[in-house]
Amino acid sequence: MESIELLLNRQSNPALAAPAPVGDDFTNIIKAGMRVPDHAGLIPWHFTVVQGEALATLANVFVDAVKAQGVTDEAKLQKTSKMPFRAPMIIVISTKYQQHEKVPYKEQLISAGCAAHAMQMAAYALGFGAMWRTGDLAFNEDVKRGLNISIEEDIAGFLYIGTPTKQLPTKPEKPFDDHVTFF
Ligand SMILES: Cc1cc2nc3c(=O)[nH]c(=O)nc-3n(C[C@H](O)[C@H](O)[C@H](O)COP(=O)(O)O)c2cc1C
């Protein structure tokens, strides 16, 4: 696939099933995540890969976090417990903030976001589908603890990755006239 074609036509796909990327495909997705712009070379991100039985563990972490918020509604708990199973693999992209006089944390969070995007693009280029999600649980301290992510860090996203079960129609281009000016 031509790089420009990838960039102009990429889109998310929430309809994902096994198989997840393995071997070189998986490694290349991780390498793409490691390759992103990184001010001062701080590598201020961490990738937590969740797959196989760990998806059920993550489901328990999500449900416990929601229960700790006082939610008792069975339908909501059921829905929460199914969330990790929307793909065979989730890569949780979190920050790994480094103190640096020239690189504020918000720049480091941007780099972590770039890593999420780069891994989504790599997955797409390799014929997989992916969907970047956050939601309340990305900002939840119990979820961070359950994933062994320090509560001082931020979760930039849960990148759901798998094999597309549906080929989605290509979305139309977004007009850019109102979003570009020449100064
Ligand atoms: C930081 C971030 C968090 C997101 N969180 C969610 C989410 O929790 N649920 C969701 O449906 N889409 C979420 N999205 C949007 C989707 O990943 C996707 O970009 C959107 O559905 C538009 O589709 P497209 O990527 O094909 O243009 C998020 C996007 C970003 C950048």
Ligand as a Chemical Component Dictionary entry (heavy atoms), coordinates in Angstrom:
data_LIG
# 
_chem_comp.id                   LIG 
_chem_comp.type                 NON-POLYMER 
_chem_comp.pdbx_formal_charge   0 
_chem_comp.three_letter_code    LIG 
# 
loop_
_chem_comp_atom.comp_id 
_chem_comp_atom.atom_id 
_chem_comp_atom.alt_atom_id 
_chem_comp_atom.type_symbol 
_chem_comp_atom.charge 
_chem_comp_atom.model_Cartn_x 
_chem_comp_atom.model_Cartn_y 
_chem_comp_atom.model_Cartn_z 
_chem_comp_atom.pdbx_ordinal 
LIG C1  C1  C 0 -8.198  9.886  22.127 1  
LIG C2  C2  C 0 -9.363  9.269  21.404 2  
LIG C3  C3  C 0 -10.311 8.574  22.135 3  
LIG C4  C4  C 0 -11.409 7.992  21.499 4  
LIG N1  N1  N 0 -12.315 7.292  22.242 5  
LIG C5  C5  C 0 -13.365 6.714  21.631 6  
LIG C6  C6  C 0 -14.286 5.932  22.377 7  
LIG O1  O1  O 0 -14.143 5.735  23.575 8  
LIG N2  N2  N 0 -15.336 5.398  21.725 9  
LIG C7  C7  C 0 -15.507 5.598  20.379 10 
LIG O2  O2  O 0 -16.498 5.086  19.843 11 
LIG N3  N3  N 0 -14.626 6.300  19.655 12 
LIG C8  C8  C 0 -13.563 6.866  20.238 13 
LIG N4  N4  N 0 -12.662 7.585  19.508 14 
LIG C9  C9  C 0 -12.932 7.833  18.078 15 
LIG C10 C10 C 0 -12.605 6.633  17.197 16 
LIG O3  O3  O 0 -11.324 6.087  17.484 17 
LIG C11 C11 C 0 -12.633 7.046  15.692 18 
LIG O4  O4  O 0 -11.568 7.917  15.414 19 
LIG C12 C12 C 0 -13.932 7.704  15.309 20 
LIG O5  O5  O 0 -14.973 6.762  15.465 21 
LIG C13 C13 C 0 -13.919 8.209  13.859 22 
LIG O6  O6  O 0 -13.645 7.165  12.985 23 
LIG P1  P1  P 0 -12.444 7.232  11.958 24 
LIG O7  O7  O 0 -11.178 7.046  12.753 25 
LIG O8  O8  O 0 -12.725 6.123  11.001 26 
LIG O9  O9  O 0 -12.487 8.570  11.293 27 
LIG C14 C14 C 0 -11.543 8.128  20.104 28 
LIG C15 C15 C 0 -10.568 8.810  19.373 29 
LIG C16 C16 C 0 -9.483  9.359  20.012 30 
LIG C17 C17 C 0 -8.439  10.085 19.205 31 
# 
loop_
_chem_comp_bond.comp_id 
_chem_comp_bond.atom_id_1 
_chem_comp_bond.atom_id_2 
_chem_comp_bond.value_order 
_chem_comp_bond.pdbx_ordinal 
LIG C1  C2  SING 1  
LIG C2  C3  SING 2  
LIG C2  C16 DOUB 3  
LIG C3  C4  DOUB 4  
LIG C4  N1  SING 5  
LIG C4  C14 SING 6  
LIG N1  C5  DOUB 7  
LIG C5  C6  SING 8  
LIG C5  C8  SING 9  
LIG C6  O1  DOUB 10 
LIG C6  N2  SING 11 
LIG N2  C7  SING 12 
LIG C7  O2  DOUB 13 
LIG C7  N3  SING 14 
LIG N3  C8  DOUB 15 
LIG C8  N4  SING 16 
LIG N4  C9  SING 17 
LIG N4  C14 SING 18 
LIG C9  C10 SING 19 
LIG C10 O3  SING 20 
LIG C10 C11 SING 21 
LIG C11 O4  SING 22 
LIG C11 C12 SING 23 
LIG C12 O5  SING 24 
LIG C12 C13 SING 25 
LIG C13 O6  SING 26 
LIG O6  P1  SING 27 
LIG P1  O7  DOUB 28 
LIG P1  O8  SING 29 
LIG P1  O9  SING 30 
LIG C14 C15 DOUB 31 
LIG C15 C16 SING 32 
LIG C16 C17 SING 33 
# 
